[in-house]
Amino acid sequence: MFADLFPTGRGRPSVPADVMATVITLQALHGLSDSETVDAVTFDLRWKAACGLAITAGGFHATTLTYWRRRLARSDRPNRIFDAVRLVVAESGVLAGKTRRELDSNGAR
């Protein structure tokens, strides 16, 4: 899914692509900054489990997220992560028949 981002085989990132895809998805769902996201991956066991990381896994620098977003943005398929999530949601039917309710000015439903 991400081979085109690293065509030479050199300079591959130290954080695996599947982990970064999960982190980017969770970051978008939770609306977190890069530093808040790194803290969540580092200290929140739920995030570690979702990313397939060991409990003892360390974090990574927040600029890693910037690096990945830039590579994705310059690619032919910049929305590939969210397209994959959308496909899984559609195929699973988990949101079938559900609609998004409008928020009032205070953010309440």
Secondary structure, DSSP 4 states (H G I P E B T S, - for coil): --GGGSTTS-S--SS-HHHHHHHHHHHHHHT--HHHHHHHHHH-HHHHHHHT--TT-----THHHHHHHHHHHHSS-TTHHHHHHHHHHHHHTTTTT--PPPP-TTS--
